[in-house]
């Protein structure tokens, strides 16, 4: 279950694209489009093409910009 980021939250690891897609109930391609459009900030991790990770504060900001407030009940 994903929860909004808190200053002292235990799990602050960046999220995988699949986790964000599942949380938002959208296809992974939608998440990639939002990243490509610059609406959702992601980090590239690793050499070469690497892999993308979305910091939790970036997901929170994306939801606030979209007019959706992140809640602890969302999963």
C-alpha positions, 0 to 999 in steps of 0.5 A: 500500500502506498502512502503519502510521504511523511518527513519520518516515514520509514520507507522513502525508497523511490517507486517503480513505474509499475507501482505508480501505475498500479497506485493510479490504476493506469497502464504503465505507458500512461506513467511513461507518457507523464514522465516524458511530458515532464508532468511527473519527475523520475530518476534514471538509475543505472548505466546505459538506458537504466531504469526509472524510479519516481520519488514519493515526493514527486508522486505527491506533487503530481497528485496535488497538481492534478487536483488529487490529494494523496491519502493514506487510504489509497492503495 
